[in-house]
Amino acid sequence: MTGSPTVWIVVGLACVAANLPFLFERVLFVWRHPSGRKGFGWRFLELLLFYLVIGGFAFLLEKNAYGVIYSKNWQFYAATFCMFLVFAFPGFVYCHLWRHNRRRAVETPRE
């Protein structure tokens, strides 16, 4: 596999994985939170877990494509985690801003 398609596969999977914690109310897709809605802490923990899973997959693809995993400093991980947070923005907006305001609009009738 050449480098360019591999990068786009990882970026696409990262975009999907970054939004998953904000689309589902079950913790790790298994447990339902007692309050019915999981908090931001659970969502951030899932986001961190998905970042590690996608990073592991990227290391696996790098090993298969180039035969070696190149060394990376902390700046690489900081930049990719920030990029992962940017990828999660649509899910955050849907979960905390858009869906919440729609529910409030349905509950309070307009005069």
HELIX and SHEET records of a PDB file:
HELIX    1   1 GLY A    3  LEU A   23  1                                  21    
HELIX    2   2 PHE A   40  TYR A   66  1                                  27    
HELIX    3   3 TRP A   74  PHE A   87  1                                  14    
HELIX    4   4 PHE A   89  PHE A   92  1                                   4    
HELIX    5   5 VAL A   93  TRP A   98  3                                   6    
HELIX    6   6 ARG A   99  GLU A  107  1                                   9    
SHEET    1   A 2 ARG A  26  VAL A  27  0                                        
SHEET    2   A 2 TRP A  31  ARG A  32 -1                                        
END                                                                             
